[in-house]
Amino acid sequence: MCLRSTELRAVFPGMFKIVLRFLPYSPAVVLLLTTSALAQQLPVSAGAYLREQSQCQRLAVGELDFIDFEVQEDRYAYALPEVFCVTSEVTAVRDGRYRVEADCNEFGDLWQNSFFLDVVSSSEIRIDGVPHKLCEMPVGGAATHLGGDWQGFLKMPPDTICKFVAIRDTHDFWWEGDSEEPQDLTKIYEVPTGSEFWLLNTQNLEPTIGPEGIELAFAFRGYFVPLQDLAYVWDCGPSR
């Protein structure tokens, strides 16, 4: 006789998952405790870290093409040039040195990244031995030159590309069939909060009106994203 089990699951974000499995007609209860962390915080301040401190002024006025290493405000995620990563494990190796493992998204390609992080001071780190210094500005502070204004983004020089971030869980949109009418766009991939997108202003002069009247922006990696779910970050530059 085959006995089916019943499971009760409880997930504690950032901590662990508990699974209770009950076998019918049996007093036994099997408890499975998984201590796989969903994400761990980086032991550094949020903000932009650059190898050359002289580049911070260019960053402040939006003239820097890429940020060497950017720690998100919650410190569970970081960005490299054109790559967004969420930490999976942060392990202390010795005083001030950590081994960081993360899952990364590069224009839709998923891969794993690992490196050694040395915390030298509150404003200086080393990534695999390479020194980086924190730019003394609040996260997102360099957006003041644009004012967070979508129209300001559109009025920047033609073919300017800027970084945006998803401020809530959302979806990519694309066509599933042969139609290329905006109203036939459908949800394709789930996009978690904090995901980064690169938008080219000349590709977004007019928002695309998708299903149910949703205003969509065309992301540089090739999908449409709800405009209401995006926030301008800071990193802008010519696309070529």
Buried (B, 14 or more C-beta within 10 A) or exposed (E): EEEEEEEEEEEEEEEBBBBEBEEEEEEEEEEEEEEEBBBBEBBBBBBBBBEEBEBBEBBBEBEBEBBBBBBBEEBBBBBBEEBBBBBBBBEEEEEBEBEBBBBBBBEEEEEEBEBEBBBEEEBBBBBEEEBBBBBEBEBBBBBBEBEEEBEBBEEBEEEBBBBBBBEEEBBBBEBEEEEEEBEEBEBBEEBEEBBBBBBBBEBBEEBBEBEEEBBBBBBBBEBBBBBEBBEBBBBBBEBE
